Amino acid sequence: MVLFLLHNTLGAWWAGKVLAANPGLAALATDEAALRAACKVGDIDWGYLRFVRGNGEDGAEGTWRPAAGAFEGWEKAAKDLTLLDPCMGSGHFLVFALPILVALRMAEESLSQSAAVDAVLQNNLFGLEIDPRCTQIAAFNLAFAAWRKVGHRPLPRLNLACSGLAIGVTKAEWLKLAERQ
């Protein structure tokens, strides 16, 4: 489920960029598999990314587009995307988003894998949790995913936080938390 959601958000955004850069692909691709292959970036296969074909002016089949849309209102570069998991639990979304964002940043910025991992951890991935233990587990899971890509070494500070506040607390308590820096 996590991959389906990431493929049909981050992947759809990427596919929208690929199709905009190559309108012939959007018009001439024979099926979704061909589109997924054309949108491949690094080692990311968009297995769950879905496309639909619109109707042309004469009623014939029109051009392909990501079924979820291309997220035209999003930032134009991967380095400017922010993924926030507001209930990160053990960090599944962050762990699965890491290699996708690393591949996108490597492709767009010609970064090495190591530099892309650091850049994604510093600038793209954020998590919030109310349970301190879950926050610790998420930090380990995200660090482990990064180490699997680049080997064990010091990583940049992870943008993960434990609010320590339950959902039902008052607005005043949230504001008080925001004052602490």
Secondary structure as GFF3:
##gff-version 3
##sequence-region A 1 181
A	DSSP	alpha_helix	2	6	.	.	.	ID=ss1
A	DSSP	pi_helix	7	11	.	.	.	ID=ss2
A	DSSP	alpha_helix	12	21	.	.	.	ID=ss3
A	DSSP	alpha_helix	23	28	.	.	.	ID=ss4
A	DSSP	alpha_helix	32	38	.	.	.	ID=ss5
A	DSSP	beta_strand	51	55	.	.	.	ID=ss6
A	DSSP	beta_strand	61	66	.	.	.	ID=ss7
A	DSSP	three_ten_helix	78	80	.	.	.	ID=ss8
A	DSSP	beta_strand	83	85	.	.	.	ID=ss9
A	DSSP	alpha_helix	92	109	.	.	.	ID=ss10
A	DSSP	alpha_helix	113	123	.	.	.	ID=ss11
A	DSSP	beta_strand	125	129	.	.	.	ID=ss12
A	DSSP	alpha_helix	132	150	.	.	.	ID=ss13
A	DSSP	beta_strand	160	162	.	.	.	ID=ss14
A	DSSP	alpha_helix	171	179	.	.	.	ID=ss15
###
